[in-house]
Amino acid sequence: MSVLEGPSVRLRPLVPADYPTVFGWYNDPEVVAPYDRFSVDTLDSFVASVESAAADPASLAPRFVLERRETPGPIGFVGHYVAHPVLEYVDVWYVLGDRAARGKGYGREAVGLLVGHVFATTSVDRVGATCDVENVPSYRLVEGLGFRREGTLRSALFHHGRWHDIYVYGVTRKEWSERSRPG
Ligand SMILES: CC(C)(COP(=O)(O)OP(=O)(O)OC[C@H]1O[C@@H](n2cnc3c(N)ncnc32)[C@H](O)[C@@H]1OP(=O)(O)O)[C@@H](O)C(=O)NCCC(=O)NCCS
């Protein structure tokens, strides 16, 4: 699988040495799920899902770790998945596990690399993202990449004891290529 290089960050496939750190974040509701549903995983099932993800476009497993180019070592993880059984698009998701690394632009740069990778390696015409309407960093991240807010799913996700509304974002291949074009 590819290694994706940006100016400040790199996305690379997970290796076994990453599993304890990434699993720790993945299994920490304070890191991954202030605005999301959370269920406890086991290390064995986590590793099995990571190692089988390449063969499964719908896998929700992390596909890359995110690290700073200057100081290698995971600071987060990202994924992409075929999000609907009939409709043909891919959703991206993203977590900065190292909370001290948040708010510095690494998340947006990483998701930009990921979106470019999805368009380069699949035939989809739309990449999407969804987030809780209260997850300001998440929707600002994708808005800064040119995603458009396409709508709101009302009461679509139950977490933290109540139903939450979810924003739906998307960017088309044409929009992405025009955004990426120099000048
Ligand atoms: C969402 C997340 C990946 C953002 O990563 P990040 O590296 O901190 O984001 P960036 O530094 O690239 O900033 C992206 C945008 O969010 C804004 N932002 C970052 N932290 C913020 C905060 N605490 N409050 C409000 N806005 C914030 C930034 O200002 C920027 O927007 P702007 O350029 O329009 O001002 C990170 O907050 C995270 O891991 N959250 C927990 C997991 C999660 O919710 N993932 C998304 C699930 S849908």
The ligand as an SDF file (V2000), in Angstrom:
LIG
                    3D

 48 50  0  0  0  0  0  0  0  0999 V2000
  -11.3200   16.3090   14.0610 C   0  0  0  0  0  0  0  0  0  0  0  0
   -9.8010   16.2900   14.2600 C   0  0  0  0  0  0  0  0  0  0  0  0
   -9.1920   15.1370   13.4570 C   0  0  0  0  0  0  0  0  0  0  0  0
   -9.2440   17.6140   13.7120 C   0  0  0  0  0  0  0  0  0  0  0  0
   -7.8370   17.4910   13.5890 O   0  0  0  0  0  0  0  0  0  0  0  0
   -6.8610   18.7440   13.7930 P   0  0  0  0  0  0  0  0  0  0  0  0
   -5.5060   18.3830   13.2960 O   0  0  0  0  0  0  0  0  0  0  0  0
   -6.9910   19.2210   15.1930 O   0  0  0  0  0  0  0  0  0  0  0  0
   -7.5360   19.8030   12.8140 O   0  0  0  0  0  0  0  0  0  0  0  0
   -6.8030   20.9930   12.0560 P   0  0  0  0  0  0  0  0  0  0  0  0
   -5.7410   21.5840   12.9330 O   0  0  0  0  0  0  0  0  0  0  0  0
   -6.4160   20.5100   10.6980 O   0  0  0  0  0  0  0  0  0  0  0  0
   -7.9940   22.0580   11.9700 O   0  0  0  0  0  0  0  0  0  0  0  0
   -9.1200   21.8420   11.1680 C   0  0  0  0  0  0  0  0  0  0  0  0
  -10.1230   22.9490   11.4500 C   0  0  0  0  0  0  0  0  0  0  0  0
  -10.7350   22.7340   12.7190 O   0  0  0  0  0  0  0  0  0  0  0  0
  -10.5900   23.8860   13.5330 C   0  0  0  0  0  0  0  0  0  0  0  0
  -10.4230   23.4390   14.9030 N   0  0  0  0  0  0  0  0  0  0  0  0
   -9.4450   22.6220   15.3740 C   0  0  0  0  0  0  0  0  0  0  0  0
   -9.6550   22.4180   16.6910 N   0  0  0  0  0  0  0  0  0  0  0  0
  -10.7460   23.1320   17.0280 C   0  0  0  0  0  0  0  0  0  0  0  0
  -11.4660   23.3120   18.2360 C   0  0  0  0  0  0  0  0  0  0  0  0
  -11.0800   22.7030   19.3720 N   0  0  0  0  0  0  0  0  0  0  0  0
  -12.5770   24.0920   18.2380 N   0  0  0  0  0  0  0  0  0  0  0  0
  -12.9880   24.6950   17.0900 C   0  0  0  0  0  0  0  0  0  0  0  0
  -12.3360   24.5390   15.8920 N   0  0  0  0  0  0  0  0  0  0  0  0
  -11.2370   23.7810   15.8850 C   0  0  0  0  0  0  0  0  0  0  0  0
   -9.3690   24.5850   12.9930 C   0  0  0  0  0  0  0  0  0  0  0  0
   -9.3710   25.9610   13.3380 O   0  0  0  0  0  0  0  0  0  0  0  0
   -9.5310   24.3490   11.5140 C   0  0  0  0  0  0  0  0  0  0  0  0
  -10.5130   25.1780   10.9470 O   0  0  0  0  0  0  0  0  0  0  0  0
  -10.2150   26.6180   10.2410 P   0  0  0  0  0  0  0  0  0  0  0  0
   -8.9800   26.4400    9.4080 O   0  0  0  0  0  0  0  0  0  0  0  0
  -11.4630   26.8330    9.4530 O   0  0  0  0  0  0  0  0  0  0  0  0
   -9.9980   27.5860   11.3400 O   0  0  0  0  0  0  0  0  0  0  0  0
   -9.4210   16.1700   15.7640 C   0  0  0  0  0  0  0  0  0  0  0  0
  -10.0370   17.2140   16.4720 O   0  0  0  0  0  0  0  0  0  0  0  0
   -9.8380   14.8420   16.3700 C   0  0  0  0  0  0  0  0  0  0  0  0
   -9.1080   13.8640   16.2930 O   0  0  0  0  0  0  0  0  0  0  0  0
  -11.0390   14.7960   17.0130 N   0  0  0  0  0  0  0  0  0  0  0  0
  -11.5400   13.5570   17.6420 C   0  0  0  0  0  0  0  0  0  0  0  0
  -11.9430   12.5080   16.6190 C   0  0  0  0  0  0  0  0  0  0  0  0
  -13.0120   13.0350   15.6930 C   0  0  0  0  0  0  0  0  0  0  0  0
  -13.9650   13.6880   16.1150 O   0  0  0  0  0  0  0  0  0  0  0  0
  -12.8500   12.7130   14.4020 N   0  0  0  0  0  0  0  0  0  0  0  0
  -13.8170   13.0710   13.3820 C   0  0  0  0  0  0  0  0  0  0  0  0
  -14.9780   12.1400   13.4140 C   0  0  0  0  0  0  0  0  0  0  0  0
  -16.2420   12.6470   12.2580 S   0  0  0  0  0  0  0  0  0  0  0  0
  1  2  1  0
  2  3  1  0
  2  4  1  0
  2 36  1  0
  4  5  1  0
  5  6  1  0
  6  7  2  0
  6  8  1  0
  6  9  1  0
  9 10  1  0
 10 11  2  0
 10 12  1  0
 10 13  1  0
 13 14  1  0
 14 15  1  0
 15 16  1  0
 15 30  1  0
 16 17  1  0
 17 18  1  0
 17 28  1  0
 18 19  1  0
 18 27  1  0
 19 20  2  0
 20 21  1  0
 21 22  1  0
 21 27  2  0
 22 23  1  0
 22 24  2  0
 24 25  1  0
 25 26  2  0
 26 27  1  0
 28 29  1  0
 28 30  1  0
 30 31  1  0
 31 32  1  0
 32 33  2  0
 32 34  1  0
 32 35  1  0
 36 37  1  0
 36 38  1  0
 38 39  2  0
 38 40  1  0
 40 41  1  0
 41 42  1  0
 42 43  1  0
 43 44  2  0
 43 45  1  0
 45 46  1  0
 46 47  1  0
 47 48  1  0
M  END
$$$$
